[in-house]
């Protein structure tokens, strides 16, 4: 028996890179896959059905089941139809992998409002809408007494966890996704839904431009930046085996897997009364002397 036999999975941004690797590996593990992709450029322009169709063909050549979908993940009506496509075509929905994204890399003071809105729309609104419509389907099933064993797998980034110079919009969106994951896990568990996120490092259209030297494919040996390295974790998180894991953010690069340790309460001083401005400086420096130093922002 395969790890995901019979499970139905929607993967957004599955026409290339990490999303494509997810789709192929889910299919290898027995899942039925909805390959969602608009076929747009790295910055979100244009569009083509070819990337999604090619991944579907690849899955079918492997003996798997898949269907292509061109929904815009930030359009609520189209996302509602995306969920309906999974249910109508394969009889249900078990897993959502939110992977679609674009970049508009700029230094903060050079970022336009339009660039900011475009990145936030695809990443953060897209994660919200796909998860929201899927969760509505699962909650309805749960309330009607049907068993639900569902998964939301979000895609954050090291940029969202530590920040990245020249990527303020992208970093903000990815940080929002990490926080969204925590809330989803806390609220949706009662319906049989888990929510986790990944912060992957791999060769994609995005990373090849920003980290060209790091992302180069080696001439021989283990290719640490192969996007296929990310898929095994995501497939396991989408399986029935991961039922007891929720509200976590995992980082994965090559053969290194770690769980991120996010914001939590640190050292504190209890003053017992309102602080006076001339008292704050000494207290802050005392706290910072006891706290762990923050990780450096990428590129700084």
C-alpha positions in Angstrom: 0.0 0.0 0.0 1.3 3.5 -0.9 1.5 6.3 1.6 -1.4 8.4 0.1 -3.5 5.8 -1.6 -6.9 7.2 -2.5 -6.3 10.7 -1.1 -7.3 13.7 -3.2 -4.9 16.6 -3.3 -5.1 20.1 -4.7 -1.6 21.7 -5.3 -1.5 25.3 -6.4 1.4 26.6 -8.5 2.0 23.0 -9.5 3.2 23.6 -13.1 6.9 23.9 -12.3 9.5 23.8 -9.7 8.6 22.7 -6.1 4.9 22.5 -6.9 5.5 20.2 -9.9 7.7 18.0 -7.7 4.9 17.8 -5.0 2.4 16.8 -7.7 4.5 14.0 -9.1 5.5 12.6 -5.7 1.9 12.6 -4.4 0.9 10.7 -7.6 3.7 8.2 -7.1 2.3 7.7 -3.5 -1.2 6.9 -4.8 -2.9 10.3 -4.5 -5.3 11.8 -7.1 -4.0 15.3 -7.9 -5.5 18.5 -9.1 -2.7 20.4 -10.7 -3.5 24.1 -10.4 -1.4 26.6 -12.3 -2.0 29.8 -14.2 1.2 29.5 -16.2 2.2 33.1 -15.5 5.6 34.6 -15.5 7.7 34.9 -12.4 6.2 38.3 -11.8 2.7 37.1 -12.4 2.1 38.3 -16.0 0.7 36.4 -18.9 -0.7 32.9 -18.6 -0.8 29.5 -20.2 -2.4 26.2 -19.7 0.7 24.3 -20.9 2.6 23.9 -17.6 -0.3 22.3 -15.8 -1.2 20.2 -18.8 2.4 18.9 -19.0 2.4 17.9 -15.3 -0.9 16.1 -15.7 0.5 14.2 -18.7 3.6 13.3 -16.7 1.5 11.9 -13.9 -0.7 9.9 -16.3 2.4 8.5 -17.9 3.4 7.2 -14.4 0.0 5.5 -14.2 -1.5 8.1 -11.8 -4.7 10.2 -11.9 -4.6 14.0 -12.3 -6.5 16.9 -13.8 -5.3 20.4 -14.7 -6.9 23.5 -13.3 -6.3 27.2 -14.2 -8.0 28.9 -11.3 -6.6 32.2 -10.0 -5.9 31.4 -6.3 -6.7 35.0 -5.3 -10.2 35.0 -6.9 -12.8 33.6 -4.5 -15.3 32.4 -7.2 -12.5 30.6 -9.1 -11.2 29.0 -5.9 -14.7 27.7 -5.0 -14.8 26.1 -8.4 -11.3 24.7 -7.9 -12.5 22.8 -4.8 -15.6 21.7 -6.7 -13.3 20.3 -9.4 -11.6 18.1 -6.9 -14.9 16.9 -5.4 -16.6 16.3 -8.7 -13.7 14.7 -10.5 -12.3 12.5 -7.7 -15.2 12.2 -5.2 -13.8 14.4 -2.4 -10.8 16.4 -1.1 -8.3 15.5 1.6 -5.3 17.8 1.2 -4.6 21.3 0.1 -1.0 22.3 -0.7 -0.7 26.1 -1.0 2.4 26.7 -3.2 1.5 29.3 -5.8 3.5 32.6 -5.6 5.1 35.4 -7.5 7.9 37.8 -6.7 8.5 41.5 -7.4 11.9 42.0 -5.8 12.7 45.6 -4.8 14.4 47.3 -2.0 11.8 48.6 0.5 11.9 52.3 -0.5 11.7 51.3 -4.2 8.7 49.0 -3.8 5.5 50.4 -5.4 2.1 50.0 -4.0 1.1 47.9 -7.0 4.1 45.6 -6.6 3.3 45.2 -2.9 -0.4 44.5 -3.5 0.4 41.9 -6.3 2.7 39.9 -4.1 0.4 40.0 -1.0 -2.6 39.1 -3.2 -1.1 35.9 -4.6 0.7 34.6 -1.6 -1.4 35.6 1.4 -4.8 36.1 -0.1 -4.2 33.0 -2.2 -3.4 30.9 0.8 -6.4 32.3 2.7 -8.9 31.6 -0.1 -7.9 28.1 -1.1 -7.7 27.0 2.6 -11.0 28.8 3.4 -13.0 27.1 0.7 -11.5 23.7 1.5 -12.1 24.2 5.2 -15.8 25.0 4.5 -16.1 21.8 2.6 -14.5 19.8 5.4 -16.4 21.5 8.2 -19.7 20.7 6.5 -18.7 17.1 6.3 -17.7 17.0 9.9 -20.9 18.6 11.1 -22.9 16.1 9.1 -21.1 13.3 11.0 -18.7 12.2 8.3 -15.1 11.4 9.3 -12.6 14.0 8.2 -8.9 13.5 8.1 -7.8 16.6 6.2 -4.6 18.5 5.7 -3.6 22.1 4.9 0.1 22.5 4.0 1.2 26.1 3.5 4.4 27.4 2.0 6.3 30.0 4.0 10.0 30.8 3.5 13.2 31.6 5.3 12.4 35.1 4.1 9.3 35.0 6.1 11.0 33.7 9.2 14.1 35.9 9.2 13.5 38.5 6.5 15.4 39.0 3.2 17.0 42.2 1.9 15.3 43.3 -1.3 12.2 41.2 -0.6 10.0 43.2 1.8 6.7 42.3 0.2 7.6 38.6 -0.2 9.0 38.4 3.3 5.9 40.1 4.8 3.6 37.7 2.9 5.5 34.6 3.9 5.6 35.8 7.6 1.8 36.2 7.4 1.5 32.7 6.1 3.4 31.3 9.0 1.2 33.1 11.5 -1.9 32.0 9.5 -0.8 28.4 9.8 -0.8 28.7 13.6 -4.3 30.1 13.7 -5.6 27.5 11.3 -4.2 24.7 13.4 -5.8 26.1 16.6 -9.2 26.6 15.0 -9.6 23.7 12.6 -8.5 20.8 14.7 -12.0 20.2 16.0 -13.1 19.4 12.4 -10.4 16.8 11.8 -8.1 19.3 9.9 -4.4 19.8 10.6 -2.4 22.8 9.3 1.4 22.9 8.9 3.8 25.0 6.8 7.1 24.5 5.1 10.0 26.9 4.5 11.8 25.2 1.7 15.2 26.0 0.1 15.4 24.7 -3.5 16.1 25.7 -7.1 13.1 27.5 -8.5 12.5 30.4 -10.9 12.5 32.7 -7.8 15.7 31.5 -6.1 17.7 31.1 -9.3 17.6 34.9 -9.7 18.3 35.9 -6.1 20.7 33.2 -5.1 22.2 32.2 -8.4 25.5 30.8 -7.1 23.9 28.8 -4.3 21.3 27.3 -6.7 23.7 26.0 -9.3 23.2 22.4 -10.2 26.4 20.4 -9.3 28.2 18.5 -12.0 28.0 15.4 -9.9 26.9 14.1 -6.5 23.9 15.0 -4.5 22.0 18.0 -5.8 21.0 19.7 -2.6 18.9 22.3 -4.3 16.8 19.9 -6.4 13.1 20.8 -5.8 12.3 17.2 -5.6 14.0 17.1 -2.2 11.1 19.1 -0.7 8.3 16.8 -1.8 8.8 13.8 0.6 8.1 16.0 3.6 5.0 17.5 2.0 3.7 14.1 0.9 4.1 12.8 4.4 2.4 15.8 5.9 -0.5 15.1 3.5 -0.8 11.5 4.5 -2.9 9.9 7.3 0.4 9.2 9.2 0.8 12.9 10.1 -2.5 13.2 12.0 -0.8 14.1 15.3 1.3 16.9 13.8 -0.2 20.4 13.5 0.7 24.0 13.9 4.3 23.5 12.9 6.7 25.2 10.4 9.4 22.9 9.0 12.5 24.1 7.2 14.0 21.8 4.6 17.1 22.2 2.4 18.7 19.3 0.6 19.0 16.5 3.2 18.5 18.8 6.2 15.1 18.8 8.0 14.4 21.1 10.9 11.4 22.5 12.8 11.4 26.3 13.2 11.2 27.7 16.7 9.1 30.9 16.2 8.2 33.9 18.3 7.7 33.0 21.9 7.9 34.9 25.2 11.5 35.7 26.2 13.1 37.2 29.3 10.8 39.6 31.2 10.9 42.2 34.0 7.8 42.8 36.1 7.8 46.4 37.3 4.5 46.2 39.1 3.5 49.7 37.9 3.6 51.9 34.8 7.0 52.3 33.4 8.5 55.8 33.3 10.3 56.9 30.1 13.6 57.3 31.9 13.4 53.8 33.3 12.8 52.0 30.0 16.3 52.2 28.5 18.0 50.3 31.3 15.3 47.7 31.4 15.4 47.1 27.6 19.2 46.7 27.6 18.9 44.3 30.5 16.3 42.2 28.6 18.4 42.2 25.4 21.4 41.0 27.4 19.5 38.0 28.5 17.7 37.2 25.2 18.9 35.1 22.3 20.4 37.2 19.5 18.1 37.3 16.5 19.2 35.5 13.3 20.5 37.7 10.6 18.3 38.9 7.9 19.1 37.1 4.6 21.4 39.3 2.5 22.5 41.5 5.4 
